[in-house]
Amino acid sequence: MSTTPIKFYQVGSFAIGNRLLPAQDRAIQSDPNRTNALTSGHRACQGCGEALGARYALDAAMRATNEKIIVVNATGCLEVFSTPYPESSWRLAWLHSLFGNAPAVATGVAAALKAQAKNDIRVIGQGGDGATVDIGFGALSGMFERNDDVLYICYDNEAYMNTGVQRSGATPPAARTATTQAVGTNPGNLFGQGKNLPRIAMAHEIPYVATATVADLRDLEAKVTRAMSFRGARYIHVLVPCPLGWGSESCDTIKIARLATQSGLFPVFEAESGEVTSSTSIRKIVSVEEYLKLQTRYAHLFSPTRRDDVIDHLQAIADKNIARYNLISEGSAHL
Amino acid sequence: MEYPFAITLSANSSLANHTGSWRVEKPEYVHRMPPCNNACPAGENIQNWLYIAEDGSYEAAWRALIIDNPFPAIMGRVCYHPCESVCNRAELDEAVGINSIERFLGDHAIEKGWTIPAPRVESGFKVLVIGAGPAGLSTAYHLRSMGHSVRVRDATPAPGGMMRYGIPKYRLPREVLDAEINRIKEMGVVFEMNTRVDDVHDALDEGYSAVFLAIGAQLSKRAYIPASESARILDAIKVLHEVEDGSQPLLGRKVVVYGGGNTAMDVARTAKRLGAEEAIIVYRRTRDKAPANDQEITEAIEEGILVKWLSTVKHVDEKKLHIEKMELDENGFPQPTGEFETLEADSLILALGQEVDFSLLGNSADLDTKDGVMPVDATMMTSHPGIFAGGDMIPAERTVTTSIGAGKKAARNIDAWLRKKAYEKIENNDIVTFDQLNTWYYTDAPHIVRERLEASRRAKDFSEVVKGLNESNALYEARRCLSCGNCFECDNCFGVCPENAIIKLGPGKGFEINLDYCKGCGICVAECPSSSIIMVPDK
């Protein structure tokens, strides 16, 4: 990770701001004059992680580019709740075309800017996991392969939430969705091979790939800022809990994202040209159960009969991540 | 209006969509009671002055502190800091060293010569305070701040009461005591020392509208101990008093102290400093049952003082005494075992607790007393209207801090009584517990231990044992405060709101909720580190 936590400020060292810190050491979100790329009045559900993630990421990108930015949005919650005709919550140049073509449209915008020699204006493509992992996957892979000058951000809430919580390629094993009901001997989504888009992006050896969550704002801001320092295709994958689809309390959105990282289920790392360059160590290790039990999409693992076999299987996935990304360091504490 | 092809409405901002209407609950910023403030016998707003000190505004922090307690430098040395015992940070790593920061602020104020201004408006009321101990001084200070004319009378030559004549110099250097008392003098409080008050009622006749009694508990409790005529038996309070007066009490080479309270520790440690080769404390129960503060016991033992736990003194002869071993019964009471031991001792000092010496009040005997103390009502008033009492002479815990708290309470009630109003205390019982904090946001930061004089060196003279913090580690320590129940402007709520519905009002002003857009998701409440926001039903 490219930021160092400020250890001297015992009060709220991990908080978003701190009155004792100089302004440049506070998160961009603590600035009362932040750009608010996604402003109030949008129609996202209470406690929406995606609304939060999009504002965090785009405010950071706007700061990094002096607000010279064009955003191309795929279809999905983010598009629907932000722009019910004729209102818009966006406070930047924003474009929406189809569900599957956001990376291709972004490529086109970048090419048009290049043709006009407007090199100072940068392009961001963004969408949910459905648009990214499934529907727009081909276009995205092409964008990576051609190394088009676009930062693509995926806000991953692990299913098609906008249309009623259907499974996507990013839905984790055992999770209940409208199309993977908690019935039968293997309830919920299948234990498939998974579709790990950050790793697929790395396989394209693009300049920059990173993962982040809404639970670690400073990390997310640092990664977006870093991504804007590169030219070429870049990819950031942001975990954004969805209270509606995950069956969690609206107030727990950030807590759940935090537990996803602290259990090892969602590894936070960054990679350059296909190689992992850093990963964020777990501060307080928890079992996957701590993460699962707050979400009704996993309720069938705990009642009517407890499915230790399934929980162990999910724990094995977390343990593999911990080993692969070296997530446990000396400072990690067991809870 | 003309629109382009296929467009029927003009573009608009979503700000027109007031999503606040979705809400059934709303967040509200609150000030809750931090456990330290709740535990402070002097009613200090600890969290508040720590918060101010955190950015290095020491004078402002000191001024906030002295609103409740005029003696931070004294407190930082003699207070047993019940605040630290309940500090929520203890469950994270270690309690915040509140006492050491208080001392730093107190010492810093003395060094910088900060003074307390005299009141701007004189009330015209005259109040007499009898007794210049912590309770009397605290009352005098608070009454003077409220604009009353205050006179303090005391039979001793110098003000301070037990802080001067009971607590030894190595715990409380007299320069510190004098400096903090001087400030009260400079506010215009008149001290009349070497003056014994024989009749409280005369004071009311002298034109005082109210009297505050705080004569303390100075009479050593006696136990019947068979002793030969040549045995040397002294009482602890007298010994400490003599040391303060500058006369050297003759204790001999081997000194035995009988008792297990703080006075016993103080007098044993004083005996060592006066040159006794051996100081032994005899106490009838065990260490965990001893009333003395544990740190004082530890310091005494470190200085080479021996303690005979579970022992009673049976008989005292010249140069030796007989003690009997005790054992605890199932109820925890010590019972004799019939097993005896002989100790060599040149003198025996009794430190068995103190009683109120009502004879000091002379002809004021009509005031009610009960069980050796003077009962007061909820307003600290005695059975006689206009005569209030506090400190060790009323039924309360006998510590400096409790007395200072009693003084503040008495002053507020005396003020109300003088103005023919009732003092109304604002109740706040909403105490913040550890599980209500979101501790994810705090860094681990262990407590700074105050340097102590080496045990072998310190028992030789009366130099101060516990050293203070310097500016940089005091700042570090202050910043360990979790700010329980009170916003410290970490910007978390402002950042985590998916609706941008939090308005940041600027440094020191906190935040406000924009209810037009707040959907009531509660993330701000969940992610507030200090539990300073709550969800309330939205009507």
HADDOCK unambig.tbl for C-alpha pairs under 7 A between the chains (distance, minus, plus):
assign (segid A and resid 7 and name CA) (segid B and resid 443 and name CA) 6.63 0.50 0.50
assign (segid A and resid 9 and name CA) (segid B and resid 479 and name CA) 6.54 0.50 0.50
assign (segid A and resid 10 and name CA) (segid B and resid 442 and name CA) 5.91 0.50 0.50
assign (segid A and resid 10 and name CA) (segid B and resid 443 and name CA) 5.16 0.50 0.50
assign (segid A and resid 10 and name CA) (segid B and resid 445 and name CA) 6.27 0.50 0.50
assign (segid A and resid 10 and name CA) (segid B and resid 479 and name CA) 5.70 0.50 0.50
assign (segid A and resid 10 and name CA) (segid B and resid 480 and name CA) 5.09 0.50 0.50
assign (segid A and resid 11 and name CA) (segid B and resid 442 and name CA) 5.66 0.50 0.50
assign (segid A and resid 11 and name CA) (segid B and resid 479 and name CA) 5.71 0.50 0.50
assign (segid A and resid 11 and name CA) (segid B and resid 480 and name CA) 5.82 0.50 0.50
assign (segid A and resid 11 and name CA) (segid B and resid 481 and name CA) 6.49 0.50 0.50
assign (segid A and resid 11 and name CA) (segid B and resid 482 and name CA) 6.01 0.50 0.50
assign (segid A and resid 12 and name CA) (segid B and resid 441 and name CA) 5.02 0.50 0.50
assign (segid A and resid 12 and name CA) (segid B and resid 442 and name CA) 4.76 0.50 0.50
assign (segid A and resid 12 and name CA) (segid B and resid 490 and name CA) 6.33 0.50 0.50
assign (segid A and resid 13 and name CA) (segid B and resid 441 and name CA) 6.10 0.50 0.50
assign (segid A and resid 13 and name CA) (segid B and resid 442 and name CA) 5.60 0.50 0.50
assign (segid A and resid 13 and name CA) (segid B and resid 443 and name CA) 5.77 0.50 0.50
assign (segid A and resid 14 and name CA) (segid B and resid 441 and name CA) 4.53 0.50 0.50
assign (segid A and resid 14 and name CA) (segid B and resid 442 and name CA) 6.32 0.50 0.50
assign (segid A and resid 15 and name CA) (segid B and resid 441 and name CA) 5.40 0.50 0.50
assign (segid A and resid 15 and name CA) (segid B and resid 490 and name CA) 5.85 0.50 0.50
assign (segid A and resid 15 and name CA) (segid B and resid 492 and name CA) 5.85 0.50 0.50
assign (segid A and resid 16 and name CA) (segid B and resid 490 and name CA) 6.27 0.50 0.50
assign (segid A and resid 16 and name CA) (segid B and resid 491 and name CA) 5.53 0.50 0.50
assign (segid A and resid 16 and name CA) (segid B and resid 492 and name CA) 5.11 0.50 0.50
assign (segid A and resid 16 and name CA) (segid B and resid 495 and name CA) 6.43 0.50 0.50
assign (segid A and resid 17 and name CA) (segid B and resid 490 and name CA) 4.82 0.50 0.50
assign (segid A and resid 17 and name CA) (segid B and resid 491 and name CA) 4.93 0.50 0.50
assign (segid A and resid 17 and name CA) (segid B and resid 492 and name CA) 6.85 0.50 0.50
assign (segid A and resid 18 and name CA) (segid B and resid 489 and name CA) 6.19 0.50 0.50
assign (segid A and resid 18 and name CA) (segid B and resid 490 and name CA) 4.31 0.50 0.50
assign (segid A and resid 18 and name CA) (segid B and resid 491 and name CA) 6.64 0.50 0.50
assign (segid A and resid 19 and name CA) (segid B and resid 489 and name CA) 6.03 0.50 0.50
assign (segid A and resid 19 and name CA) (segid B and resid 490 and name CA) 6.49 0.50 0.50
assign (segid A and resid 20 and name CA) (segid B and resid 55 and name CA) 6.28 0.50 0.50
assign (segid A and resid 29 and name CA) (segid B and resid 495 and name CA) 5.23 0.50 0.50
assign (segid A and resid 30 and name CA) (segid B and resid 491 and name CA) 5.69 0.50 0.50
assign (segid A and resid 30 and name CA) (segid B and resid 494 and name CA) 6.73 0.50 0.50
assign (segid A and resid 30 and name CA) (segid B and resid 495 and name CA) 5.91 0.50 0.50
assign (segid A and resid 32 and name CA) (segid B and resid 504 and name CA) 6.18 0.50 0.50
assign (segid A and resid 39 and name CA) (segid B and resid 500 and name CA) 6.58 0.50 0.50
assign (segid A and resid 40 and name CA) (segid B and resid 14 and name CA) 6.68 0.50 0.50
assign (segid A and resid 40 and name CA) (segid B and resid 15 and name CA) 5.75 0.50 0.50
assign (segid A and resid 40 and name CA) (segid B and resid 499 and name CA) 5.06 0.50 0.50
assign (segid A and resid 40 and name CA) (segid B and resid 500 and name CA) 5.70 0.50 0.50
assign (segid A and resid 40 and name CA) (segid B and resid 501 and name CA) 6.96 0.50 0.50
assign (segid A and resid 40 and name CA) (segid B and resid 517 and name CA) 6.29 0.50 0.50
assign (segid A and resid 41 and name CA) (segid B and resid 14 and name CA) 4.76 0.50 0.50
assign (segid A and resid 41 and name CA) (segid B and resid 15 and name CA) 4.88 0.50 0.50
assign (segid A and resid 41 and name CA) (segid B and resid 16 and name CA) 6.83 0.50 0.50
assign (segid A and resid 41 and name CA) (segid B and resid 17 and name CA) 4.86 0.50 0.50
assign (segid A and resid 41 and name CA) (segid B and resid 18 and name CA) 5.80 0.50 0.50
assign (segid A and resid 41 and name CA) (segid B and resid 19 and name CA) 5.65 0.50 0.50
assign (segid A and resid 41 and name CA) (segid B and resid 517 and name CA) 6.17 0.50 0.50
assign (segid A and resid 42 and name CA) (segid B and resid 14 and name CA) 5.95 0.50 0.50
assign (segid A and resid 46 and name CA) (segid B and resid 519 and name CA) 5.90 0.50 0.50
assign (segid A and resid 46 and name CA) (segid B and resid 520 and name CA) 6.93 0.50 0.50
assign (segid A and resid 46 and name CA) (segid B and resid 521 and name CA) 4.84 0.50 0.50
assign (segid A and resid 47 and name CA) (segid B and resid 498 and name CA) 6.64 0.50 0.50
assign (segid A and resid 47 and name CA) (segid B and resid 521 and name CA) 4.98 0.50 0.50
assign (segid A and resid 47 and name CA) (segid B and resid 523 and name CA) 6.60 0.50 0.50
assign (segid A and resid 48 and name CA) (segid B and resid 498 and name CA) 6.55 0.50 0.50
assign (segid A and resid 51 and name CA) (segid B and resid 498 and name CA) 5.76 0.50 0.50
assign (segid A and resid 52 and name CA) (segid B and resid 498 and name CA) 4.72 0.50 0.50
assign (segid A and resid 86 and name CA) (segid B and resid 9 and name CA) 6.27 0.50 0.50
assign (segid A and resid 86 and name CA) (segid B and resid 10 and name CA) 6.55 0.50 0.50
assign (segid A and resid 86 and name CA) (segid B and resid 11 and name CA) 5.07 0.50 0.50
assign (segid A and resid 86 and name CA) (segid B and resid 12 and name CA) 5.90 0.50 0.50
assign (segid A and resid 87 and name CA) (segid B and resid 11 and name CA) 5.99 0.50 0.50
assign (segid A and resid 87 and name CA) (segid B and resid 12 and name CA) 4.58 0.50 0.50
assign (segid A and resid 87 and name CA) (segid B and resid 13 and name CA) 5.04 0.50 0.50
assign (segid A and resid 87 and name CA) (segid B and resid 14 and name CA) 5.06 0.50 0.50
assign (segid A and resid 88 and name CA) (segid B and resid 12 and name CA) 6.36 0.50 0.50
assign (segid A and resid 88 and name CA) (segid B and resid 13 and name CA) 5.05 0.50 0.50
assign (segid A and resid 88 and name CA) (segid B and resid 14 and name CA) 5.17 0.50 0.50
assign (segid A and resid 89 and name CA) (segid B and resid 13 and name CA) 5.95 0.50 0.50
assign (segid A and resid 89 and name CA) (segid B and resid 14 and name CA) 4.95 0.50 0.50
assign (segid A and resid 250 and name CA) (segid B and resid 521 and name CA) 5.21 0.50 0.50
assign (segid A and resid 250 and name CA) (segid B and resid 522 and name CA) 6.80 0.50 0.50
assign (segid A and resid 251 and name CA) (segid B and resid 521 and name CA) 5.39 0.50 0.50
assign (segid A and resid 251 and name CA) (segid B and resid 522 and name CA) 4.50 0.50 0.50
assign (segid A and resid 251 and name CA) (segid B and resid 523 and name CA) 4.12 0.50 0.50
assign (segid A and resid 251 and name CA) (segid B and resid 526 and name CA) 6.03 0.50 0.50
assign (segid A and resid 252 and name CA) (segid B and resid 523 and name CA) 6.55 0.50 0.50
assign (segid A and resid 252 and name CA) (segid B and resid 526 and name CA) 6.95 0.50 0.50
